[in-house]
Amino acid sequence: MISNILLVDDHPAILNGYISILGLNHKDLKLSPTFCYNCEEAYNEITKPIHADFFDFILLDRSLPPFHEKNMKSGEDLAILAKKHQTKAKIIILTGHAETFIIYDIIHNVNPNGLIIKSDATVDVLLDAFHEVVDGKTYYSHTVTDNMKDLLTREDYLDNINRQIIVLIAQGFKNKTIATQLGLSESTVEKRKSKIKDFFLTNKSTDEELIFEVKKQGFI
């Protein structure tokens, strides 16, 4: 059986490597590849009218040259777009970023069929991911799984607003500015900061000490 696969990465040699590896699959699938090297090329392929529901698989790098005209800044944006135009496609995202917040956002904003940290991406991992996705399962490489275990069990501590607060604290903003930017009261920001510090077990720490711990644990 022939399956159409879209592969997107700004390094041609990497794409050639991916298709060579996936060609070794034991599902008797012969892959017909389309290569794109940036968000603009991928956007055009995904939205091309004659390509509606054309692709069976889409393999995306998260970090790509953007297509500002269509507000496509990353592989995440392309994956969300693909879900509208390539509804049968199984989507696998690869990223070099192992930070927990980035992993969290990809899973919750995109919910791809597969997510692989590039440092995990051996030949066996890529083939395992492909086989799992073909079988209708979701595949996360081991770094994704390890980083998400604790976070997902205590998700209420680090909801979208709390994650924004952490990022703003890391940028040096104080409570008043954070409150203004997020449309919250200063007291709400302070309460949420206490919850964040409780999560990181730094209850009586300064903002600087909190961010040190956040970075130490690989969240940003």
Phi and psi restraints in degrees (value plus and minus 20) as a CYANA .aco file:
   2 ILE   PHI    -117.1   -77.1
   2 ILE   PSI     109.8   149.8
   3 SER   PHI    -140.4  -100.4
   3 SER   PSI     116.5   156.5
   4 ASN   PHI    -107.7   -67.7
   4 ASN   PSI     107.5   147.5
   5 ILE   PHI    -148.7  -108.7
   5 ILE   PSI     112.2   152.2
   6 LEU   PHI    -120.9   -80.9
   6 LEU   PSI     105.2   145.2
   7 LEU   PHI    -139.3   -99.3
   7 LEU   PSI     109.7   149.7
   8 VAL   PHI    -148.4  -108.4
   8 VAL   PSI      96.8   136.8
   9 ASP   PHI    -181.7  -141.7
   9 ASP   PSI     128.3   168.3
  10 ASP   PHI    -106.2   -66.2
  10 ASP   PSI     -10.4    29.6
  11 HIS   PHI    -140.3  -100.3
  11 HIS   PSI      85.5   125.5
  12 PRO   PHI     -74.4   -34.4
  12 PRO   PSI     -58.4   -18.4
  13 ALA   PHI     -83.5   -43.5
  13 ALA   PSI     -56.2   -16.2
  14 ILE   PHI     -85.9   -45.9
  14 ILE   PSI     -61.8   -21.8
  15 LEU   PHI     -82.5   -42.5
  15 LEU   PSI     -61.5   -21.5
  16 ASN   PHI     -82.0   -42.0
  16 ASN   PSI     -57.9   -17.9
  17 GLY   PHI     -85.2   -45.2
  17 GLY   PSI     -63.8   -23.8
  18 TYR   PHI     -80.1   -40.1
  18 TYR   PSI     -67.9   -27.9
  19 ILE   PHI     -88.2   -48.2
  19 ILE   PSI     -52.6   -12.6
  20 SER   PHI     -85.0   -45.0
  20 SER   PSI     -62.5   -22.5
  21 ILE   PHI     -86.7   -46.7
  21 ILE   PSI     -68.1   -28.1
  22 LEU   PHI     -86.7   -46.7
  22 LEU   PSI     -43.5    -3.5
  23 GLY   PHI     -86.9   -46.9
  23 GLY   PSI     -33.1     6.9
  24 LEU   PHI    -108.0   -68.0
  24 LEU   PSI     -13.6    26.4
  25 ASN   PHI     -80.3   -40.3
  25 ASN   PSI     131.9   171.9
  26 HIS   PHI    -121.9   -81.9
  26 HIS   PSI       5.4    45.4
  27 LYS   PHI    -119.3   -79.3
  27 LYS   PSI     -11.5    28.5
  28 ASP   PHI      39.3    79.3
  28 ASP   PSI      13.4    53.4
  29 LEU   PHI    -120.3   -80.3
  29 LEU   PSI     105.5   145.5
  30 LYS   PHI    -117.2   -77.2
  30 LYS   PSI     101.1   141.1
  31 LEU   PHI    -113.1   -73.1
  31 LEU   PSI     109.4   149.4
  32 SER   PHI    -124.1   -84.1
  32 SER   PSI      82.4   122.4
  33 PRO   PHI    -107.9   -67.9
  33 PRO   PSI     128.6   168.6
  34 THR   PHI    -142.4  -102.4
  34 THR   PSI     103.6   143.6
  35 PHE   PHI    -121.4   -81.4
  35 PHE   PSI     115.6   155.6
  36 CYS   PHI    -151.4  -111.4
  36 CYS   PSI     130.7   170.7
  37 TYR   PHI    -139.4   -99.4
  37 TYR   PSI     -18.2    21.8
  38 ASN   PHI    -181.1  -141.1
  38 ASN   PSI     153.6   193.6
  39 CYS   PHI     -84.6   -44.6
  39 CYS   PSI     -56.4   -16.4
  40 GLU   PHI     -84.5   -44.5
  40 GLU   PSI     -68.0   -28.0
  41 GLU   PHI     -81.1   -41.1
  41 GLU   PSI     -63.4   -23.4
  42 ALA   PHI     -86.5   -46.5
  42 ALA   PSI     -60.5   -20.5
  43 TYR   PHI     -77.1   -37.1
  43 TYR   PSI     -65.9   -25.9
  44 ASN   PHI     -85.0   -45.0
  44 ASN   PSI     -58.4   -18.4
  45 GLU   PHI     -89.2   -49.2
  45 GLU   PSI     -61.8   -21.8
  46 ILE   PHI     -87.4   -47.4
  46 ILE   PSI     -57.4   -17.4
  47 THR   PHI    -117.9   -77.9
  47 THR   PSI     -22.7    17.3
  48 LYS   PHI     -78.5   -38.5
  48 LYS   PSI     103.7   143.7
  49 PRO   PHI     -72.9   -32.9
  49 PRO   PSI     -59.7   -19.7
  50 ILE   PHI     -93.8   -53.8
  50 ILE   PSI     -28.5    11.5
  51 HIS   PHI    -125.6   -85.6
  51 HIS   PSI      -4.2    35.8
  52 ALA   PHI     -79.2   -39.2
  52 ALA   PSI     104.0   144.0
  53 ASP   PHI      33.2    73.2
  53 ASP   PSI      16.4    56.4
  54 PHE   PHI    -103.4   -63.4
  54 PHE   PSI     -58.3   -18.3
  55 PHE   PHI    -108.7   -68.7
  55 PHE   PSI     118.0   158.0
  56 ASP   PHI    -110.8   -70.8
  56 ASP   PSI     -51.0   -11.0
  57 PHE   PHI    -158.8  -118.8
  57 PHE   PSI     125.5   165.5
  58 ILE   PHI    -153.4  -113.4
  58 ILE   PSI     104.0   144.0
  59 LEU   PHI    -134.6   -94.6
  59 LEU   PSI      97.7   137.7
  60 LEU   PHI    -143.9  -103.9
  60 LEU   PSI     116.3   156.3
  61 ASP   PHI    -101.1   -61.1
  61 ASP   PSI     122.0   162.0
  62 ARG   PHI     -89.6   -49.6
  62 ARG   PSI     -60.2   -20.2
  63 SER   PHI    -114.9   -74.9
  63 SER   PSI      92.5   132.5
  64 LEU   PHI    -160.3  -120.3
  64 LEU   PSI     134.1   174.1
  65 PRO   PHI     -78.7   -38.7
  65 PRO   PSI     108.1   148.1
  66 PRO   PHI     -95.4   -55.4
  66 PRO   PSI     145.4   185.4
  67 PHE   PHI    -142.4  -102.4
  67 PHE   PSI      66.9   106.9
  68 HIS   PHI     -83.0   -43.0
  68 HIS   PSI     -52.2   -12.2
  69 GLU   PHI     -78.5   -38.5
  69 GLU   PSI     -53.5   -13.5
  70 LYS   PHI    -130.5   -90.5
  70 LYS   PSI      -7.1    32.9
  71 ASN   PHI      38.1    78.1
  71 ASN   PSI      17.1    57.1
  72 MET   PHI    -118.1   -78.1
  72 MET   PSI      84.8   124.8
  73 LYS   PHI    -124.1   -84.1
  73 LYS   PSI     -33.4     6.6
  74 SER   PHI    -183.5  -143.5
  74 SER   PSI     155.9   195.9
  75 GLY   PHI     -83.0   -43.0
  75 GLY   PSI     -47.3    -7.3
  76 GLU   PHI     -81.8   -41.8
  76 GLU   PSI     -65.5   -25.5
  77 ASP   PHI     -82.6   -42.6
  77 ASP   PSI     -60.2   -20.2
  78 LEU   PHI     -84.9   -44.9
  78 LEU   PSI     -58.7   -18.7
  79 ALA   PHI     -84.3   -44.3
  79 ALA   PSI     -62.1   -22.1
  80 ILE   PHI     -83.5   -43.5
  80 ILE   PSI     -61.8   -21.8
  81 LEU   PHI     -81.8   -41.8
  81 LEU   PSI     -63.5   -23.5
  82 ALA   PHI     -82.2   -42.2
  82 ALA   PSI     -52.8   -12.8
  83 LYS   PHI     -84.7   -44.7
  83 LYS   PSI     -41.2    -1.2
  84 LYS   PHI    -108.8   -68.8
  84 LYS   PSI     -54.7   -14.7
  85 HIS   PHI    -125.8   -85.8
  85 HIS   PSI     -39.3     0.7
  86 GLN   PHI    -148.1  -108.1
  86 GLN   PSI      47.4    87.4
  87 THR   PHI     -86.9   -46.9
  87 THR   PSI     -41.7    -1.7
  88 LYS   PHI    -112.1   -72.1
  88 LYS   PSI     -26.6    13.4
  89 ALA   PHI     -92.9   -52.9
  89 ALA   PSI     117.2   157.2
  90 LYS   PHI    -108.4   -68.4
  90 LYS   PSI     109.7   149.7
  91 ILE   PHI    -133.3   -93.3
  91 ILE   PSI     107.3   147.3
  92 ILE   PHI    -139.6   -99.6
  92 ILE   PSI     108.9   148.9
  93 ILE   PHI    -129.3   -89.3
  93 ILE   PSI     115.6   155.6
  94 LEU   PHI    -133.0   -93.0
  94 LEU   PSI     121.3   161.3
  95 THR   PHI    -164.8  -124.8
  95 THR   PSI     125.7   165.7
  96 GLY   PHI    -105.3   -65.3
  96 GLY   PSI     -24.5    15.5
  97 HIS   PHI    -115.5   -75.5
  97 HIS   PSI     101.8   141.8
  98 ALA   PHI    -123.7   -83.7
  98 ALA   PSI     -13.9    26.1
  99 GLU   PHI     -82.7   -42.7
  99 GLU   PSI     117.0   157.0
 100 THR   PHI     -80.0   -40.0
 100 THR   PSI     -60.6   -20.6
 101 PHE   PHI     -83.0   -43.0
 101 PHE   PSI     -59.1   -19.1
 102 ILE   PHI     -86.0   -46.0
 102 ILE   PSI     -65.3   -25.3
 103 ILE   PHI     -79.7   -39.7
 103 ILE   PSI     -65.8   -25.8
 104 TYR   PHI     -77.2   -37.2
 104 TYR   PSI     -67.6   -27.6
 105 ASP   PHI     -84.4   -44.4
 105 ASP   PSI     -60.0   -20.0
 106 ILE   PHI     -81.5   -41.5
 106 ILE   PSI     -66.6   -26.6
 107 ILE   PHI     -84.2   -44.2
 107 ILE   PSI     -63.5   -23.5
 108 HIS   PHI    -102.6   -62.6
 108 HIS   PSI     -49.8    -9.8
 109 ASN   PHI    -106.8   -66.8
 109 ASN   PSI     -51.8   -11.8
 110 VAL   PHI    -132.1   -92.1
 110 VAL   PSI     -61.0   -21.0
 111 ASN   PHI      33.2    73.2
 111 ASN   PSI      39.0    79.0
 112 PRO   PHI     -90.6   -50.6
 112 PRO   PSI     143.4   183.4
 113 ASN   PHI     -90.6   -50.6
 113 ASN   PSI     -45.6    -5.6
 114 GLY   PHI    -167.1  -127.1
 114 GLY   PSI     125.3   165.3
 115 LEU   PHI    -158.3  -118.3
 115 LEU   PSI     101.7   141.7
 116 ILE   PHI    -146.6  -106.6
 116 ILE   PSI     107.8   147.8
 117 ILE   PHI     -99.1   -59.1
 117 ILE   PSI     113.1   153.1
 118 LYS   PHI     -79.8   -39.8
 118 LYS   PSI     -52.3   -12.3
 119 SER   PHI     -87.0   -47.0
 119 SER   PSI     -36.8     3.2
 120 ASP   PHI    -110.8   -70.8
 120 ASP   PSI     -30.4     9.6
 121 ALA   PHI    -100.3   -60.3
 121 ALA   PSI      49.4    89.4
 122 THR   PHI     -98.9   -58.9
 122 THR   PSI     151.8   191.8
 123 VAL   PHI     -77.2   -37.2
 123 VAL   PSI     -66.0   -26.0
 124 ASP   PHI     -82.9   -42.9
 124 ASP   PSI     -60.0   -20.0
 125 VAL   PHI     -84.8   -44.8
 125 VAL   PSI     -65.7   -25.7
 126 LEU   PHI     -81.5   -41.5
 126 LEU   PSI     -62.5   -22.5
 127 LEU   PHI     -88.9   -48.9
 127 LEU   PSI     -60.4   -20.4
 128 ASP   PHI     -81.0   -41.0
 128 ASP   PSI     -64.2   -24.2
 129 ALA   PHI     -80.5   -40.5
 129 ALA   PSI     -66.0   -26.0
 130 PHE   PHI     -82.4   -42.4
 130 PHE   PSI     -66.0   -26.0
 131 HIS   PHI     -83.1   -43.1
 131 HIS   PSI     -62.0   -22.0
 132 GLU   PHI     -83.4   -43.4
 132 GLU   PSI     -63.8   -23.8
 133 VAL   PHI     -86.7   -46.7
 133 VAL   PSI     -60.7   -20.7
 134 VAL   PHI     -78.0   -38.0
 134 VAL   PSI     -56.4   -16.4
 135 ASP   PHI    -101.2   -61.2
 135 ASP   PSI     -13.9    26.1
 136 GLY   PHI      64.0   104.0
 136 GLY   PSI      -6.5    33.5
 137 LYS   PHI    -119.1   -79.1
 137 LYS   PSI     149.1   189.1
 138 THR   PHI    -123.2   -83.2
 138 THR   PSI     117.6   157.6
 139 TYR   PHI    -142.4  -102.4
 139 TYR   PSI     106.3   146.3
 140 TYR   PHI    -140.0  -100.0
 140 TYR   PSI     112.4   152.4
 141 SER   PHI     -88.5   -48.5
 141 SER   PSI     144.2   184.2
 142 HIS   PHI     -82.3   -42.3
 142 HIS   PSI     -52.6   -12.6
 143 THR   PHI     -85.7   -45.7
 143 THR   PSI     -58.7   -18.7
 144 VAL   PHI     -80.3   -40.3
 144 VAL   PSI     -70.1   -30.1
 145 THR   PHI     -80.8   -40.8
 145 THR   PSI     -66.1   -26.1
 146 ASP   PHI     -82.6   -42.6
 146 ASP   PSI     -63.0   -23.0
 147 ASN   PHI     -92.5   -52.5
 147 ASN   PSI     -45.2    -5.2
 148 MET   PHI    -113.1   -73.1
 148 MET   PSI     -35.1     4.9
 149 LYS   PHI     -73.1   -33.1
 149 LYS   PSI     -77.3   -37.3
 150 ASP   PHI     -90.5   -50.5
 150 ASP   PSI     -59.3   -19.3
 151 LEU   PHI     -83.2   -43.2
 151 LEU   PSI     -64.5   -24.5
 152 LEU   PHI     -89.8   -49.8
 152 LEU   PSI     -47.1    -7.1
 153 THR   PHI     -98.9   -58.9
 153 THR   PSI     -35.3     4.7
 154 ARG   PHI    -149.9  -109.9
 154 ARG   PSI      21.4    61.4
 155 GLU   PHI     -80.1   -40.1
 155 GLU   PSI     -50.4   -10.4
 156 ASP   PHI     -83.0   -43.0
 156 ASP   PSI     -44.0    -4.0
 157 TYR   PHI     -91.5   -51.5
 157 TYR   PSI     -53.0   -13.0
 158 LEU   PHI    -143.1  -103.1
 158 LEU   PSI      35.5    75.5
 159 ASP   PHI     -90.4   -50.4
 159 ASP   PSI    -199.3  -159.3
 160 ASN   PHI     -78.1   -38.1
 160 ASN   PSI     -61.1   -21.1
 161 ILE   PHI     -87.3   -47.3
 161 ILE   PSI     -64.6   -24.6
 162 ASN   PHI     -83.2   -43.2
 162 ASN   PSI     -55.6   -15.6
 163 ARG   PHI     -87.7   -47.7
 163 ARG   PSI     -57.1   -17.1
 164 GLN   PHI     -85.3   -45.3
 164 GLN   PSI     -58.9   -18.9
 165 ILE   PHI     -81.5   -41.5
 165 ILE   PSI     -63.9   -23.9
 166 ILE   PHI     -79.7   -39.7
 166 ILE   PSI     -64.8   -24.8
 167 VAL   PHI     -82.1   -42.1
 167 VAL   PSI     -62.0   -22.0
 168 LEU   PHI     -89.0   -49.0
 168 LEU   PSI     -58.0   -18.0
 169 ILE   PHI     -81.2   -41.2
 169 ILE   PSI     -62.7   -22.7
 170 ALA   PHI     -82.6   -42.6
 170 ALA   PSI     -46.7    -6.7
 171 GLN   PHI    -104.9   -64.9
 171 GLN   PSI     -20.2    19.8
 172 GLY   PHI      74.7   114.7
 172 GLY   PSI     -12.7    27.3
 173 PHE   PHI     -99.2   -59.2
 173 PHE   PSI     126.5   166.5
 174 LYS   PHI    -115.3   -75.3
 174 LYS   PSI     153.8   193.8
 175 ASN   PHI     -74.6   -34.6
 175 ASN   PSI     -63.2   -23.2
 176 LYS   PHI     -81.8   -41.8
 176 LYS   PSI     -65.0   -25.0
 177 THR   PHI     -89.0   -49.0
 177 THR   PSI     -59.8   -19.8
 178 ILE   PHI     -81.1   -41.1
 178 ILE   PSI     -63.8   -23.8
 179 ALA   PHI     -79.9   -39.9
 179 ALA   PSI     -63.6   -23.6
 180 THR   PHI     -84.2   -44.2
 180 THR   PSI     -65.0   -25.0
 181 GLN   PHI     -85.6   -45.6
 181 GLN   PSI     -54.4   -14.4
 182 LEU   PHI    -120.0   -80.0
 182 LEU   PSI     -20.7    19.3
 183 GLY   PHI      49.0    89.0
 183 GLY   PSI      16.7    56.7
 184 LEU   PHI    -138.0   -98.0
 184 LEU   PSI     146.6   186.6
 185 SER   PHI    -102.8   -62.8
 185 SER   PSI     137.9   177.9
 186 GLU   PHI     -82.7   -42.7
 186 GLU   PSI     -55.3   -15.3
 187 SER   PHI     -86.6   -46.6
 187 SER   PSI     -55.8   -15.8
 188 THR   PHI     -85.9   -45.9
 188 THR   PSI     -61.9   -21.9
 189 VAL   PHI     -80.2   -40.2
 189 VAL   PSI     -64.0   -24.0
 190 GLU   PHI     -83.5   -43.5
 190 GLU   PSI     -61.2   -21.2
 191 LYS   PHI     -83.9   -43.9
 191 LYS   PSI     -62.0   -22.0
 192 ARG   PHI     -87.8   -47.8
 192 ARG   PSI     -55.8   -15.8
 193 LYS   PHI     -83.7   -43.7
 193 LYS   PSI     -57.5   -17.5
 194 SER   PHI     -83.6   -43.6
 194 SER   PSI     -58.6   -18.6
 195 LYS   PHI     -86.7   -46.7
 195 LYS   PSI     -60.3   -20.3
 196 ILE   PHI     -83.2   -43.2
 196 ILE   PSI     -64.9   -24.9
 197 LYS   PHI     -85.3   -45.3
 197 LYS   PSI     -53.5   -13.5
 198 ASP   PHI     -84.2   -44.2
 198 ASP   PSI     -60.3   -20.3
 199 PHE   PHI     -80.5   -40.5
 199 PHE   PSI     -62.7   -22.7
 200 PHE   PHI    -110.8   -70.8
 200 PHE   PSI     -12.3    27.7
 201 LEU   PHI      37.2    77.2
 201 LEU   PSI      20.2    60.2
 202 THR   PHI    -147.7  -107.7
 202 THR   PSI      29.4    69.4
 203 ASN   PHI     -73.7   -33.7
 203 ASN   PSI     -59.0   -19.0
 204 LYS   PHI    -126.7   -86.7
 204 LYS   PSI       1.2    41.2
 205 SER   PHI    -102.6   -62.6
 205 SER   PSI     142.7   182.7
 206 THR   PHI     -99.3   -59.3
 206 THR   PSI     150.6   190.6
 207 ASP   PHI     -81.1   -41.1
 207 ASP   PSI     -58.9   -18.9
 208 GLU   PHI     -84.4   -44.4
 208 GLU   PSI     -61.4   -21.4
 209 GLU   PHI     -88.1   -48.1
 209 GLU   PSI     -56.4   -16.4
 210 LEU   PHI     -81.1   -41.1
 210 LEU   PSI     -69.4   -29.4
 211 ILE   PHI     -84.6   -44.6
 211 ILE   PSI     -55.3   -15.3
 212 PHE   PHI     -78.9   -38.9
 212 PHE   PSI     -63.6   -23.6
 213 GLU   PHI     -89.2   -49.2
 213 GLU   PSI     -59.6   -19.6
 214 VAL   PHI     -79.3   -39.3
 214 VAL   PSI     -65.6   -25.6
 215 LYS   PHI     -89.4   -49.4
 215 LYS   PSI     -57.6   -17.6
 216 LYS   PHI     -80.1   -40.1
 216 LYS   PSI     -57.1   -17.1
 217 GLN   PHI    -105.9   -65.9
 217 GLN   PSI     -19.7    20.3
 218 GLY   PHI      60.5   100.5
 218 GLY   PSI       1.5    41.5
 219 PHE   PHI    -101.5   -61.5
 219 PHE   PSI     -49.3    -9.3
